[in-house]
Amino acid sequence: MKSPIKYLSFSFTVLSLFSCAEKTAQKPNVLFISVDDLNDWVGALGGHPQAITPNMDRLFQKGVLFTNAHAAQPVSTASRNSLLSGLHPCTTGWYASTESYRKNYDEVMQGNMMMPEYFKENGYETLACGKVFHNGDCDFPGKKDQFWTETSPKFWNQMEAHIEDAGYGYRGHMFYPFPAGGGQLVEAYGEDTIVNYYQKVNRFYSLCGGPLEDSQIPSKGMFDEQIAAWAVNKIKEKHDKPFFLAVGFLRPHVPYTAPKRYFDMYDPDSLIMPDIPADEMKDIPMYGKTLAFGSSPRGDWYDIQQVKDAHRELVHAYLACITFVDEQIGKVIKALEESGQMDNTIIVLYGDHGQHLGEKYHFRKQALWEESTRVPLFFRIPGAMDEGKSSHTPVSLLDIYPTLLKACQLPANEKNQGTDLSPIIRDVSIQREKPVLISWYYKNFAVRSEHWRYIRYRDGSEELYDHHNDPGEHINLASDARYDDIREWHRNYIPTEVALPSGSTVWEGDKMEQLYKLWSETDSVPTWLR
């Protein structure tokens, strides 16, 4: 797979990139903004043509936007701990819950530091608010003070009782409020069924959305509004050291709820719905179908179709949540501008992974297709950037850690498995040939290059998509002999040695494996997935 483009080496081209920053005595601040479950439905990325995101679009004109950026694994726990540790899930075994990560944290992190700890050890004041790690400011008991100088309150711990009651026992309190009546899947199954059978064992009904009246909103505002306010106050304070301020916004994570005024900005009847061919799943391997099935007992796609207009309501709600969080981002950026620190602050903004809204008959992240893995990734590095430009070269969220170290003139962390993006930020015409490696649980991989996506599941089944001609990934070319060379080129980037899930000594299977075996042995793949 040769290209006429001359690819530049990343090894020695970065020596002079930040020379003007090196002339200043004060190291730059870092504003580190993460947005939960934000896919490419942002104006500048074009994932949905009707998305209203004026604040992000304006910000993206002040730095460099990577339009082909991907999570190392499309779920919050793995993605966030991967980019913050600088290590890929396939080398750590950190695929599933943070509880399992704690079993081998000391072994995995030997000789390494989480990103905020590295900045703290190198003279930074490290501040965190909202969802930075999966559980907020830290996923590892006893480590928070190593990572952070100061953290915000967990605003969701002060939730009013009537707001909590509307969530039917959903354990992710940071993601409240729920819509009136509990949402679309509570409607599909019935309140009694949810309470009696699913409230304690399954949280599938969080796939819902709708507008919130004032009475449904916490008295101090949506949690993202409180997160933005805390961050704004910290920016306004006087700091004796350079700061590393991590701001983790929660929307557009499910449930897709936001104040009603953000819903009113969209006309639900004229919304453009995702393109989903009737035969979407015909060429998808069995493992891929298990991912598409989702979390509800009968499958997410099936259940959403049982409620009139539910699919359109979810698209409407997701867009409204994006516009809502865009406004919170705007508040933080405005505070930075008004503080006079904009020209001495590096900004990075990213989504931790993507989200499906029905594409591939799927309504979650947790898959290896484009909608699950593609995210916004933006850098503003004053004095060392191709301002207002974008790059389509494939990059990973793993690349954030080494890029920030270089931008802040800190020693390189030799444990980082990502690549410093400084050369591309300086000159977006530079491209790199190496694709992005993405995992989903144990031994399931996607490889995303500039124009192709290759997927290989643990049983050896494959998918291959040509993004030149099929950006929606509707035609699987893996069995087409004309593309054997392309498939082989991508396959060579899949590692041969892969870490077992953390805490395991042998592979014992998972829910994906169980569903695969059930369907294979009983020929019981749901009709809508065939």
C-alpha positions as CSV (number, residue, x, y, z in Angstrom):
1,M,0.0,0.0,0.0
2,K,2.4,2.6,-1.3
3,S,1.6,6.3,-1.5
4,P,3.3,9.1,-3.5
5,I,3.2,11.3,-0.4
6,K,6.6,11.6,1.3
7,Y,6.2,10.8,5.0
8,L,8.4,12.7,7.4
9,S,10.1,11.1,10.3
10,F,8.8,12.1,13.7
11,S,12.1,11.3,15.5
12,F,14.2,14.5,15.1
13,T,11.9,17.1,13.5
14,V,10.6,18.4,16.8
15,L,13.7,20.0,18.1
16,S,12.9,23.6,17.2
17,L,9.1,23.5,17.2
18,F,8.6,25.2,20.5
19,S,11.7,27.5,20.5
20,C,9.6,30.7,21.1
21,A,7.9,29.1,24.1
22,E,11.3,28.1,25.5
23,K,12.3,31.8,25.6
24,T,9.8,32.4,28.4
25,A,10.6,31.6,32.0
26,Q,7.0,30.5,32.8
27,K,6.0,27.2,31.4
28,P,2.6,27.2,29.7
29,N,-0.6,26.3,31.5
30,V,-2.7,23.4,30.2
31,L,-6.5,23.5,29.8
32,F,-7.4,19.8,29.3
33,I,-11.1,19.4,28.3
34,S,-12.7,16.0,27.9
35,V,-16.3,15.5,26.7
36,D,-18.0,12.2,27.4
37,D,-19.4,10.2,24.5
38,L,-18.9,13.0,22.0
39,N,-18.7,11.5,18.5
40,D,-18.2,13.5,15.3
41,W,-21.5,15.3,15.4
42,V,-19.7,18.7,15.7
43,G,-20.1,21.4,13.1
44,A,-16.4,21.4,12.1
45,L,-16.3,17.6,11.8
46,G,-19.5,17.3,9.7
47,G,-20.8,14.1,11.4
48,H,-24.3,15.6,11.5
49,P,-25.0,18.6,9.3
50,Q,-27.5,20.1,11.7
51,A,-25.3,20.0,14.8
52,I,-25.2,23.5,16.5
53,T,-21.8,23.9,18.1
54,P,-20.7,27.5,17.7
55,N,-18.3,27.6,20.7
56,M,-16.3,24.5,19.6
57,D,-16.4,25.6,16.0
58,R,-15.0,29.0,17.0
59,L,-12.3,27.4,19.2
60,F,-11.3,25.0,16.4
61,Q,-10.4,28.1,14.3
62,K,-7.7,29.0,16.9
63,G,-5.7,25.8,16.7
64,V,-5.4,22.5,14.9
65,L,-8.3,20.0,14.6
66,F,-7.6,16.3,13.9
67,T,-10.5,15.0,11.9
68,N,-9.4,11.4,11.9
69,A,-8.8,10.8,15.6
70,H,-9.8,7.6,17.4
71,A,-10.1,6.2,20.9
72,A,-7.8,3.3,21.8
73,Q,-10.9,1.5,23.0
74,P,-14.4,2.8,22.7
75,V,-15.6,2.8,26.3
76,S,-14.9,5.4,28.9
77,T,-13.0,3.2,31.4
78,A,-10.5,1.9,28.9
79,S,-10.2,5.0,26.8
80,R,-9.6,7.4,29.7
81,N,-7.1,5.2,31.5
82,S,-5.3,4.5,28.3
83,L,-4.8,8.1,27.3
84,L,-4.0,9.2,30.9
85,S,-1.5,6.3,31.4
86,G,-0.1,6.6,27.9
87,L,-0.5,2.8,27.5
88,H,-2.7,0.9,25.0
89,P,-5.3,-1.5,26.5
90,C,-3.8,-4.5,24.6
91,T,-0.6,-4.0,26.6
92,T,-2.2,-3.4,30.0
93,G,-5.2,-5.7,29.9
94,W,-7.4,-2.7,31.0
95,Y,-10.4,-3.6,28.9
96,A,-13.4,-3.7,31.2
97,S,-14.2,-2.3,34.7
98,T,-11.9,-0.1,36.8
99,E,-12.3,-2.6,39.6
100,S,-10.3,-5.1,37.5
101,Y,-7.7,-2.4,36.7
102,R,-6.9,-2.0,40.4
103,K,-5.8,-5.6,40.6
104,N,-2.6,-4.9,38.6
105,Y,-2.2,-1.1,38.8
106,D,1.2,-1.2,40.5
107,E,2.5,-3.8,38.0
108,V,1.2,-2.0,34.9
109,M,2.3,1.5,36.1
110,Q,5.7,0.5,37.4
111,G,8.1,3.2,36.3
112,N,5.3,5.2,34.9
113,M,2.9,8.0,36.0
114,M,-0.6,9.0,35.1
115,M,-0.5,12.2,33.2
116,P,-1.7,14.6,36.0
117,E,0.8,13.0,38.4
118,Y,3.6,13.6,35.8
119,F,2.7,17.2,35.5
120,K,2.5,17.6,39.3
121,E,5.9,16.0,39.7
122,N,7.2,18.5,37.2
123,G,6.1,21.6,39.0
124,Y,2.5,22.1,37.9
125,E,-0.6,22.8,40.0
126,T,-3.0,20.1,38.9
127,L,-6.7,20.7,39.2
128,A,-9.6,18.5,38.3
129,C,-13.4,18.9,38.0
130,G,-16.0,16.6,36.6
131,K,-15.3,13.4,34.8
132,V,-11.6,13.1,34.0
133,F,-11.1,9.5,34.9
134,H,-14.1,7.2,34.5
135,N,-15.2,7.8,38.1
136,G,-14.4,11.4,38.2
137,D,-11.1,12.6,39.5
138,C,-9.6,9.2,40.2
139,D,-10.3,5.5,39.5
140,F,-7.7,4.1,42.0
141,P,-8.3,4.4,45.8
142,G,-5.5,6.2,47.6
143,K,-4.0,7.7,44.4
144,K,-6.0,10.9,44.1
145,D,-3.6,13.1,46.1
146,Q,-0.7,11.8,44.0
147,F,-2.5,13.0,40.9
148,W,-4.1,16.3,41.9
149,T,-3.3,19.4,43.9
150,E,-7.1,20.2,44.2
151,T,-10.3,18.6,43.0
152,S,-13.9,19.9,42.7
153,P,-16.7,18.5,44.8
154,K,-18.6,15.6,43.2
155,F,-21.7,17.7,42.5
156,W,-23.9,14.7,41.8
157,N,-23.5,13.6,45.4
158,Q,-25.8,16.5,46.4
159,M,-28.6,15.4,44.1
160,E,-32.2,16.1,45.3
161,A,-34.3,13.0,46.1
162,H,-37.0,13.6,43.4
163,I,-34.3,13.8,40.7
164,E,-32.7,10.5,41.9
165,D,-36.1,8.8,42.1
166,A,-36.7,9.4,38.3
167,G,-33.6,7.3,37.4
168,Y,-35.1,4.0,38.7
169,G,-31.9,3.0,40.5
170,Y,-29.5,3.8,37.8
171,R,-26.1,3.8,39.5
172,G,-24.3,6.3,37.4
173,H,-25.4,9.3,39.5
174,M,-23.1,11.8,37.6
175,F,-25.3,11.3,34.5
176,Y,-28.6,12.3,36.0
177,P,-31.3,13.8,35.5
178,F,-33.4,11.3,33.7
179,P,-36.3,12.4,31.5
180,A,-39.9,12.5,32.7
181,G,-41.3,8.9,33.2
182,G,-37.8,7.4,33.0
183,G,-37.4,7.5,29.2
184,Q,-38.1,5.4,26.1
185,L,-37.1,2.0,27.4
186,V,-39.0,2.3,30.6
187,E,-42.0,3.0,28.4
188,A,-41.2,0.0,26.2
189,Y,-40.9,-2.4,29.1
190,G,-43.2,-0.8,31.6
191,E,-42.4,0.7,35.0
192,D,-43.4,-2.4,36.9
193,T,-41.1,-4.7,34.8
194,I,-38.2,-2.3,35.2
195,V,-38.6,-2.1,39.0
196,N,-39.3,-5.8,39.6
197,Y,-36.8,-7.4,37.2
198,Y,-34.1,-5.0,35.9
199,Q,-33.6,-2.2,38.4
200,K,-30.8,-4.0,40.3
201,V,-29.2,-6.0,37.6
202,N,-29.3,-4.2,34.3
203,R,-29.0,-0.5,33.4
204,F,-30.1,-0.7,29.8
205,Y,-32.9,1.8,30.3
206,S,-30.3,4.6,30.5
207,L,-30.6,4.7,26.7
208,C,-33.2,7.5,26.6
209,G,-33.5,11.2,26.3
210,G,-35.8,14.2,26.5
211,P,-36.1,17.8,27.5
212,L,-36.0,18.9,31.2
213,E,-38.2,21.5,32.8
214,D,-36.8,23.6,35.6
215,S,-38.3,21.4,38.2
216,Q,-36.3,18.4,36.9
217,I,-33.0,20.2,37.1
218,P,-30.8,20.2,40.2
219,S,-31.3,23.5,42.1
220,K,-27.7,24.5,41.5
221,G,-27.9,23.7,37.8
222,M,-27.0,20.7,35.6
223,F,-23.8,19.1,36.8
224,D,-22.0,20.3,33.6
225,E,-23.0,23.8,34.5
226,Q,-21.6,23.4,37.9
227,I,-18.4,21.9,36.5
228,A,-18.0,24.8,34.1
229,A,-18.5,27.3,37.0
230,W,-15.9,25.6,39.1
231,A,-13.4,25.7,36.2
232,V,-14.2,29.4,35.4
233,N,-13.5,30.3,39.1
234,K,-10.2,28.4,39.0
235,I,-9.1,30.2,35.9
236,K,-9.8,33.6,37.5
237,E,-7.7,32.8,40.6
238,K,-4.1,33.8,40.9
239,H,-1.7,30.9,40.5
240,D,1.9,30.8,41.7
241,K,2.7,27.8,39.4
242,P,1.6,26.9,35.9
243,F,-1.7,25.1,36.1
244,F,-2.9,21.8,34.5
245,L,-6.7,22.2,34.7
246,A,-8.7,19.1,33.7
247,V,-12.3,19.8,33.0
248,G,-14.4,16.7,32.3
249,F,-17.9,17.3,30.9
250,L,-20.6,14.6,31.2
251,R,-23.0,15.2,28.3
252,P,-23.7,13.9,25.8
253,H,-23.5,10.7,27.8
254,V,-26.9,8.9,28.3
255,P,-29.5,9.7,29.4
256,Y,-29.7,12.4,26.7
257,T,-31.2,15.1,28.9
258,A,-30.7,18.9,28.9
259,P,-32.7,22.0,29.7
260,K,-35.6,22.3,27.3
261,R,-34.3,25.4,25.5
262,Y,-31.6,23.3,23.9
263,F,-34.2,21.0,22.4
264,D,-36.1,23.9,21.1
265,M,-33.1,24.9,19.0
266,Y,-33.9,21.9,16.7
267,D,-37.0,21.0,14.8
268,P,-37.5,17.3,15.4
269,D,-39.6,16.8,12.2
270,S,-36.9,18.1,9.9
271,L,-34.0,16.3,11.6
272,I,-31.7,14.3,9.2
273,M,-31.7,10.8,10.5
274,P,-28.7,8.4,10.2
275,D,-28.4,6.5,6.9
276,I,-29.2,2.9,7.8
277,P,-29.7,0.5,4.8
278,A,-32.2,-2.3,5.3
279,D,-29.5,-4.9,4.6
280,E,-26.9,-3.2,6.9
281,M,-26.0,-6.4,8.8
282,K,-25.9,-8.9,6.0
283,D,-22.1,-8.9,5.6
284,I,-21.2,-8.5,9.3
285,P,-19.6,-11.4,11.1
286,M,-21.2,-13.0,14.1
287,Y,-18.9,-11.3,16.5
288,G,-19.9,-7.9,15.0
289,K,-23.6,-8.8,15.5
290,T,-23.0,-9.5,19.2
291,L,-21.6,-5.9,19.5
292,A,-24.6,-4.4,17.7
293,F,-27.1,-6.2,19.9
294,G,-26.5,-3.8,22.7
295,S,-27.6,-4.0,26.3
296,S,-31.4,-4.3,26.5
297,P,-32.9,-7.8,26.9
298,R,-34.3,-8.0,23.4
299,G,-31.6,-5.8,21.8
300,D,-31.4,-2.1,21.7
301,W,-32.5,-1.6,18.0
302,Y,-35.5,-3.9,18.4
303,D,-36.6,-2.2,21.6
304,I,-36.2,1.3,20.3
305,Q,-38.4,0.4,17.3
306,Q,-41.2,-0.7,19.7
307,V,-41.7,2.9,20.9
308,K,-43.2,5.3,18.4
309,D,-40.7,8.0,17.3
310,A,-38.1,6.8,19.8
311,H,-35.3,6.8,17.3
312,R,-36.0,10.3,16.2
313,E,-36.3,11.4,19.8
314,L,-32.9,10.0,20.6
315,V,-31.2,11.7,17.7
316,H,-32.9,15.0,18.8
317,A,-31.9,14.5,22.4
318,Y,-28.2,13.7,21.5
319,L,-28.0,16.8,19.4
320,A,-29.5,18.9,22.1
321,C,-27.0,17.6,24.6
322,I,-24.1,18.4,22.3
323,T,-25.4,22.0,22.0
324,F,-25.8,22.2,25.7
325,V,-22.2,21.0,26.5
326,D,-20.9,23.3,23.7
327,E,-22.2,26.2,25.7
328,Q,-20.5,25.0,28.8
329,I,-17.2,24.7,26.9
330,G,-17.7,28.3,25.7
331,K,-18.0,29.6,29.2
332,V,-14.6,28.1,30.1
333,I,-12.9,29.4,27.0
334,K,-14.4,32.8,27.5
335,A,-13.0,32.9,31.1
336,L,-9.6,32.0,29.8
337,E,-9.7,34.7,27.2
338,E,-10.8,37.3,29.7
339,S,-8.1,36.3,32.2
340,G,-5.4,37.3,29.8
341,Q,-3.8,33.8,29.9
342,M,-4.9,32.6,26.4
343,D,-1.5,33.1,24.9
344,N,0.3,31.2,27.6
345,T,-2.2,28.3,27.8
346,I,-2.2,25.1,25.8
347,I,-5.7,23.8,25.1
348,V,-6.6,20.2,24.3
349,L,-10.2,19.1,23.7
350,Y,-11.3,15.6,22.9
351,G,-14.2,13.2,23.1
352,D,-13.3,10.0,25.0
353,H,-15.0,7.8,22.3
354,G,-17.8,8.0,19.8
355,Q,-21.4,6.9,19.9
356,H,-23.8,5.2,17.6
357,L,-27.3,6.6,17.0
358,G,-28.7,3.6,15.1
359,E,-25.9,3.1,12.6
360,K,-25.2,-0.7,12.2
361,Y,-28.4,-1.2,14.2
362,H,-26.5,-0.1,17.3
363,F,-27.1,2.5,19.9
364,R,-24.1,2.5,22.1
365,K,-20.3,2.9,21.8
366,Q,-18.6,-0.4,22.5
367,A,-18.0,-1.5,18.9
368,L,-15.2,-1.2,16.4
369,W,-17.0,0.8,13.7
370,E,-16.4,4.4,12.8
371,E,-19.2,5.9,14.9
372,S,-17.8,4.2,18.1
373,T,-14.2,5.2,17.7
374,R,-14.0,8.6,15.9
375,V,-13.8,11.6,18.1
376,P,-12.8,15.3,18.0
377,L,-9.2,16.0,19.0
378,F,-8.1,19.6,19.1
379,F,-4.9,21.3,20.1
380,R,-4.1,25.0,20.6
381,I,-0.4,25.5,21.2
382,P,0.4,29.3,21.0
383,G,3.3,30.1,18.8
384,A,3.7,26.6,17.5
385,M,0.7,25.7,15.4
386,D,-0.8,25.8,11.9
387,E,-3.7,27.9,13.2
388,G,-7.2,27.4,11.9
389,K,-6.2,24.3,10.0
390,S,-7.1,20.6,10.2
391,S,-5.4,17.3,9.6
392,H,-6.9,14.1,8.4
393,T,-3.9,11.9,9.1
394,P,-4.9,9.1,11.5
395,V,-4.1,9.8,15.2
396,S,-4.9,8.2,18.5
397,L,-6.0,9.7,21.9
398,L,-2.8,8.0,23.1
399,D,-0.9,10.7,21.3
400,I,-2.2,13.4,23.7
401,Y,0.2,12.6,26.5
402,P,3.5,12.8,24.6
403,T,2.3,15.9,22.7
404,L,1.5,17.8,25.8
405,L,4.9,16.9,27.4
406,K,6.7,18.3,24.3
407,A,4.5,21.4,24.2
408,C,5.2,22.1,27.9
409,Q,9.0,21.5,27.5
410,L,8.8,18.6,30.0
411,P,11.0,15.5,29.9
412,A,9.6,12.8,27.6
413,N,8.0,9.9,29.4
414,E,9.6,6.8,27.9
415,K,6.6,4.7,28.8
416,N,4.3,6.6,26.5
417,Q,3.1,4.4,23.6
418,G,1.6,7.3,21.7
419,T,3.3,9.6,19.2
420,D,4.1,13.3,19.7
421,L,1.9,15.2,17.2
422,S,3.9,18.4,17.4
423,P,5.2,18.3,13.8
424,I,1.7,18.0,12.4
425,I,0.4,20.7,14.7
426,R,3.1,22.9,13.3
427,D,2.5,21.9,9.7
428,V,-0.7,20.0,8.9
429,S,0.6,19.0,5.5
430,I,2.8,16.4,7.2
431,Q,1.2,13.0,7.2
432,R,2.2,9.7,8.8
433,E,1.7,6.3,7.4
434,K,1.2,4.4,10.6
435,P,-2.5,3.7,11.3
436,V,-4.4,3.8,14.6
437,L,-4.8,0.6,16.6
438,I,-8.2,0.2,18.4
439,S,-9.2,-2.6,20.6
440,W,-12.5,-3.9,21.9
441,Y,-12.1,-6.2,24.9
442,Y,-9.7,-9.2,24.4
443,K,-8.3,-9.8,20.9
444,N,-10.8,-7.8,18.9
445,F,-9.2,-5.0,16.9
446,A,-9.8,-2.3,14.3
447,V,-7.0,-0.6,12.3
448,R,-7.9,2.8,11.0
449,S,-5.6,4.3,8.3
450,E,-6.3,7.5,6.3
451,H,-8.8,5.9,4.0
452,W,-9.5,2.5,5.3
453,R,-10.9,0.7,8.3
454,Y,-10.0,-3.0,8.9
455,I,-11.6,-5.0,11.7
456,R,-10.5,-8.4,12.9
457,Y,-12.4,-10.3,15.6
458,R,-11.0,-12.9,17.9
459,D,-12.3,-15.8,15.8
460,G,-10.4,-14.4,12.7
461,S,-13.5,-13.0,11.0
462,E,-12.9,-9.6,9.3
463,E,-14.4,-6.4,7.9
464,L,-12.8,-3.9,5.5
465,Y,-14.3,-0.5,4.5
466,D,-13.2,1.9,1.9
467,H,-13.7,5.4,3.3
468,H,-13.1,7.0,-0.1
469,N,-16.2,5.5,-1.5
470,D,-18.1,4.2,1.5
471,P,-17.7,6.6,4.5
472,G,-20.8,5.1,6.1
473,E,-19.1,1.6,6.2
474,H,-22.0,-0.1,4.5
475,I,-20.1,-2.5,2.2
476,N,-17.7,-5.0,3.8
477,L,-14.9,-5.7,1.3
478,A,-13.0,-8.2,3.5
479,S,-13.9,-11.2,1.2
480,D,-13.1,-9.3,-2.0
481,A,-9.8,-10.7,-3.4
482,R,-9.2,-7.3,-5.2
483,Y,-8.3,-5.8,-1.8
484,D,-6.1,-8.6,-0.4
485,D,-3.0,-6.4,-0.3
486,I,-4.8,-3.7,1.6
487,R,-6.3,-6.1,4.0
488,E,-2.9,-7.7,4.6
489,W,-1.2,-4.3,5.1
490,H,-3.7,-3.4,7.8
491,R,-3.6,-6.9,9.4
492,N,0.2,-6.5,10.0
493,Y,-0.5,-3.8,12.5
494,I,-2.5,-6.1,14.8
495,P,-0.3,-7.2,17.7
496,T,0.6,-10.9,18.1
497,E,1.1,-10.6,21.8
498,V,-1.9,-9.3,23.7
499,A,-2.4,-8.9,27.5
500,L,-5.0,-11.0,29.2
501,P,-7.8,-9.0,30.9
502,S,-6.4,-7.5,34.1
503,G,-6.6,-9.8,37.0
504,S,-6.7,-12.9,34.8
505,T,-4.2,-15.7,34.3
506,V,-6.1,-17.6,31.6
507,W,-8.8,-16.5,29.1
508,E,-12.2,-17.5,30.4
509,G,-14.5,-15.7,28.0
510,D,-16.8,-12.8,28.4
511,K,-20.4,-11.8,27.6
512,M,-19.6,-11.3,24.0
513,E,-18.2,-14.8,23.8
514,Q,-21.3,-16.2,25.6
515,L,-23.7,-14.6,23.1
516,Y,-21.5,-15.7,20.2
517,K,-21.6,-19.3,21.3
518,L,-25.4,-19.2,22.0
519,W,-26.2,-17.9,18.6
520,S,-23.8,-20.2,16.8
521,E,-24.9,-23.3,18.5
522,T,-28.7,-22.6,18.3
523,D,-28.9,-20.6,15.1
524,S,-30.8,-18.0,17.1
525,V,-29.4,-14.7,15.8
526,P,-32.3,-12.2,16.0
527,T,-34.0,-11.7,12.7
528,W,-33.2,-8.0,12.7
529,L,-29.5,-8.7,12.8
530,R,-29.4,-11.3,10.0
